Amino acid sequence: MNCIEAKALTYHFSEGEAVLNNIDLNIPNGSIYGFLGANGAGKTTTMKLLLGLLKKQQGDIRIFNQSLHENRQNILRRTGTFIESPSLYGHLTAEENLKIWRRIYQCSASNIKEVLELVGLSSTGKKKTAKFSLGMKQRLGIAIALLHKPQLLILDEPTNGLDPTGMIEIRDLLKRLNKESGTTILISSHLLSEVEKLVTDVGIIHKGNLLFQGTMQALQARQQQATNISIDTNDGQRALEIVSRNNIKASLQNGQLILPVTEREVMSRLNEQFVNEQIEVYQIKIVNNDLESIFIDLTKN
Ligand SMILES: Nc1ncnc2c1ncn2[C@@H]1O[C@H](COP(=O)(O)OP(=O)(O)OP(=O)(O)O)[C@@H](O)[C@H]1O
């Protein structure tokens, strides 16, 4: 069952080229969905459409199995958002900012203490938010998004500008929320490496087109397929003949033998044959095996 289903979303700003081109999004209930793409790919535009902040032009959006067009108020009551940067009153404290939002959401006063604790801001006391560090502001933005205990969180690059410790804190917080409350989380980022340990599902957008959508495992399987072994020897041609004799498809690239990742036993047998045939092996290494390179490959022109 999907929490968000968007079909054939297309969007143009004024007369220009389509910023989104026929996007289908399927965001499963209870998932943490990483929405990935380079700057300008169309992430914020998509999120704004999902929240009804931009008027939909083409396509269909359903959230909680309801049409966004027909039930926007009801959907937004169950959704927490953080788009671009949080709007805070700098002359007020974290608690005072949250008190304003509490009136809008009409939720219990005890939620304020809970969310401040959750994001690690309960000891900020009388400090005005104008004096907060960027990380504290981001965390307060997340506290605002969480104040009414939403079932769905839509977060646009919430770790933007944070140092590695700040990023880890936010990731841990989101993981905890997802695990303990079953909150579905849609989070955008321009770095796969930043969210790969957090997300269960992934959508990769490039120039308004969705290039990949699926589980993290499916993306990792793709990574496996794109992973090769490179072997550096003193005689690439003969090494290639040996590998071919073993019915393994290989090629020579700049003198290096390139073959798909094979089982450990096969690799050991090949190595033995190289040695028996007096081929000197200088290096055996895995190439192109990180997810980030898959992401870059997918988004290369
Ligand atoms: N108000 C606007 N008017 C015209 N074009 C816009 C407007 N907002 C965004 N765009 C354009 O739409 C495209 C997608 O922008 P969008 O902000 O959705 O991308 P993004 O993936 O969120 O990027 P970033 O990571 O930089 O925020 C970009 O080419 C951008 O210049």
The ligand as a Gaussian input file, in Angstrom:
#p B3LYP/6-31G(d) Opt

LIG

0 1
 N        9.661000      29.949000      -9.416000
 C       10.337000      29.466000     -10.459000
 N       10.258000      30.044000     -11.675000
 C       10.920000      29.540000     -12.747000
 N       11.710000      28.451000     -12.692000
 C       11.843000      27.838000     -11.517000
 C       11.173000      28.307000     -10.332000
 N       11.484000      27.462000      -9.298000
 C       12.327000      26.528000      -9.822000
 N       12.529000      26.751000     -11.136000
 C       13.378000      25.929000     -12.036000
 O       12.875000      24.603000     -12.011000
 C       13.928000      23.646000     -12.057000
 C       13.783000      22.698000     -10.900000
 O       13.989000      23.395000      -9.691000
 P       13.806000      22.709000      -8.274000
 O       13.981000      23.791000      -7.236000
 O       12.563000      21.924000      -8.250000
 O       15.051000      21.715000      -8.242000
 P       15.730000      20.966000      -7.031000
 O       15.987000      19.583000      -7.510000
 O       14.927000      21.122000      -5.794000
 O       17.105000      21.727000      -6.887000
 P       17.881000      22.267000      -5.583000
 O       18.571000      21.078000      -5.013000
 O       18.845000      23.246000      -6.192000
 O       16.862000      22.904000      -4.699000
 C       15.218000      24.448000     -12.052000
 O       15.680000      24.552000     -13.377000
 C       14.803000      25.786000     -11.527000
 O       15.624000      26.804000     -12.053000

